[in-house]
Amino acid sequence: MLTGVIGLGLVIALSPITVIPAVLVLQAPRPRPSGLAVLAGWVLGLAALTALSVGASGLLGGLDKAPPRWASWLRVVLGSALILYGVYQWLTRRRHTESPAWMRSFATITPVRAALTAAALVVIRPDVLLICVPAGLAIGGSGLDVADYWIAAAIFVAVAASTVAIPILAYAAAGHRLDDAMARLKDWMDRNNAALMAGILVVIGLLVLYHGINALDHR
């Protein structure tokens, strides 16, 4: 179960839509506070949505006895959808030569707005919703002890937030010494965001699909 949950967390973490804003915010007028605000809003948003999903699993009844069959089918459907969307992204990658305007706005954002925007993105982004909710439901229905499935939820959130935390915490420690490196990374990801998204979606989709099929075979 944990390997499957980590795979779902990686879908969020490795998405260019997750990483690029974390890099762009470090070019804001106040990069340290704005970056830390983005990290705080992102982590709290992911934690709240995942915790609600874990708690909601108990309302479905009987999920504490065995992992539900629907959870395995949900992985199969989600994995297949990620693969198909990844192929579509690759075939249309030349249409997307730069990141969207809302994403580039992170370069001029204020700390308060940064925290609110990061938290709102958890709910606004459909890919995050479609991953956090089934991950939380799968954790809550895994049959683990209460303490264990909250630990699993914390691991999921940590993995999903890792690619936001790494550049922001590195900049908080190193400061302007990373300006040139972050600018080069931003430019590269901006030019290749569609291709990156396509490759990541296919790889993670295969991982999620494998875990879903494996769980169905062992029932």
C-alpha positions in Angstrom: 0.0 0.0 0.0 2.8 2.4 1.0 4.6 2.0 -2.3 1.4 2.7 -4.2 0.8 5.8 -2.1 4.4 7.0 -2.7 3.8 6.6 -6.4 0.7 8.8 -6.2 2.7 11.4 -4.3 5.3 11.4 -7.0 2.7 12.3 -9.6 2.1 15.5 -7.7 5.7 16.1 -6.8 7.2 15.6 -10.2 4.6 17.6 -12.2 6.1 20.7 -13.8 3.0 22.5 -12.6 4.2 21.8 -9.1 7.9 22.5 -9.5 7.9 25.6 -11.7 5.9 27.9 -9.3 8.3 26.9 -6.5 11.2 28.0 -8.7 9.5 31.2 -9.9 8.6 32.4 -6.5 12.3 32.6 -5.6 12.5 35.5 -8.2 9.8 37.5 -6.3 10.7 40.8 -4.7 10.9 39.1 -1.3 12.0 35.6 -2.3 12.6 34.1 1.2 9.3 34.9 2.9 7.4 34.4 -0.3 9.0 31.0 -0.9 8.4 29.9 2.7 4.8 31.1 2.4 4.3 29.0 -0.7 5.7 26.0 1.0 3.5 26.4 4.1 0.4 26.9 2.1 1.1 23.9 -0.2 1.9 21.6 2.7 -1.1 22.6 4.8 -3.4 22.3 1.7 -2.2 18.8 0.9 -2.3 17.7 4.5 -5.9 19.0 5.0 -7.2 17.4 1.8 -5.4 14.1 2.6 -6.6 14.1 6.2 -10.2 14.7 5.1 -10.0 11.8 2.6 -8.5 9.5 5.2 -11.3 10.4 7.7 -14.0 10.0 5.0 -12.9 6.4 4.3 -14.5 5.4 7.6 -17.9 6.7 6.5 -17.9 4.1 3.7 -18.1 1.2 6.2 -16.1 -2.0 6.3 -12.9 -0.4 5.0 -11.0 -1.2 8.2 -11.3 -5.0 7.5 -9.6 -5.3 4.1 -8.4 -3.0 1.3 -11.5 -2.5 -0.9 -11.6 -3.9 -4.4 -12.7 -0.5 -5.8 -9.5 1.0 -4.6 -7.5 -1.4 -6.9 -9.8 -0.6 -9.8 -9.4 3.1 -9.1 -5.6 2.7 -9.4 -6.1 0.9 -12.7 -8.4 3.6 -14.1 -6.1 6.4 -12.7 -3.0 4.8 -14.1 -4.5 4.3 -17.5 -5.8 7.9 -17.6 -2.3 9.2 -16.7 -0.7 7.2 -19.5 -3.2 8.4 -22.1 -2.9 12.0 -20.9 0.9 11.7 -21.0 0.8 10.5 -24.6 -1.5 13.3 -25.5 0.8 15.8 -23.8 3.8 14.5 -25.8 2.0 14.6 -29.1 0.9 18.2 -28.5 4.1 19.4 -26.7 5.1 21.8 -29.5 2.0 23.9 -28.9 3.1 24.7 -25.3 6.4 26.6 -25.5 6.1 28.4 -22.1 4.4 28.0 -18.8 0.9 29.6 -18.3 0.5 33.2 -17.3 -0.8 32.4 -13.8 2.3 30.4 -13.2 4.6 33.2 -14.2 2.8 35.5 -11.8 4.6 33.8 -9.0 7.7 35.8 -9.9 6.0 39.0 -8.6 3.8 37.6 -5.8 3.7 38.8 -2.1 4.1 36.4 0.9 0.5 36.5 2.0 -0.9 36.0 -1.5 1.7 33.3 -2.1 0.4 31.2 0.9 -3.2 31.7 -0.1 -2.5 30.8 -3.7 -0.5 27.7 -2.9 -3.3 26.4 -0.6 -5.9 27.2 -3.2 -4.0 25.4 -5.9 -4.5 22.1 -4.0 -8.3 22.4 -4.5 -8.2 24.1 -7.9 -5.9 21.7 -9.6 -7.9 18.7 -10.7 -4.9 16.4 -10.9 -4.1 17.1 -7.2 -7.7 16.3 -6.2 -7.8 13.2 -8.3 -4.6 11.9 -6.5 -5.0 13.2 -2.9 -8.6 11.9 -2.5 -8.0 8.3 -3.7 -4.6 8.2 -1.8 -6.4 9.2 1.4 -9.2 6.8 0.9 -6.7 4.0 0.1 -4.8 4.8 3.3 -7.9 4.9 5.4 -9.2 1.6 4.0 -5.9 -0.2 4.2 -6.6 -2.0 7.5 -3.7 -0.4 9.3 -3.8 0.8 12.8 -4.9 4.4 13.3 -1.3 5.6 14.1 0.1 3.7 11.1 -2.3 5.2 8.5 -1.7 8.7 9.8 2.1 8.0 9.4 1.4 6.8 5.8 -0.6 10.0 5.2 2.3 12.1 6.4 4.7 10.2 4.2 2.4 10.8 1.2 2.2 14.6 1.9 6.0 14.7 2.4 6.6 13.1 -1.0 4.0 15.2 -2.7 5.5 18.4 -1.3 9.2 17.4 -1.6 9.9 19.2 -4.9 8.4 22.4 -3.6 10.4 22.1 -0.3 13.8 21.4 -1.8 14.4 24.6 -3.9 12.7 26.8 -1.3 14.5 25.5 1.7 17.8 25.5 -0.3 17.3 29.1 -1.1 16.3 30.0 2.5 19.7 28.5 3.5 21.9 29.7 0.7 20.2 32.9 -0.4 21.3 34.9 -3.5 24.1 32.4 -4.2 21.5 30.3 -5.9 20.0 33.1 -8.1 21.8 32.1 -11.3 21.2 28.4 -10.8 17.5 29.0 -10.2 17.2 31.3 -13.2 18.7 28.7 -15.5 16.5 26.0 -14.0 13.4 28.2 -14.5 14.3 28.9 -18.2 14.9 25.2 -18.9 11.7 24.0 -17.3 9.7 26.8 -18.9 10.9 25.7 -22.4 10.3 22.0 -21.7 7.4 21.9 -19.4 5.1 20.0 -21.8 7.6 17.3 -22.6 8.5 16.9 -18.9 4.9 16.6 -18.0 4.3 14.0 -20.7 7.3 11.8 -19.6 6.4 12.0 -15.9 2.7 11.2 -16.5 3.6 8.1 -18.5 6.1 6.7 -16.0 4.0 7.3 -12.9 0.9 6.1 -14.7 2.7 2.8 -15.5 3.6 2.5 -11.8 0.1 3.2 -10.6 -1.4 0.8 -13.2 1.0 -1.9 -12.1 0.1 -1.6 -8.4 -3.6 -1.7 -9.3 -3.3 -4.8 -11.5 -1.1 -6.5 -8.9 -3.6 -5.9 -6.1 -6.4 -7.3 -8.2 -4.4 -10.4 -9.0 -3.8 -11.2 -5.3 -7.4 -10.9 -4.2 
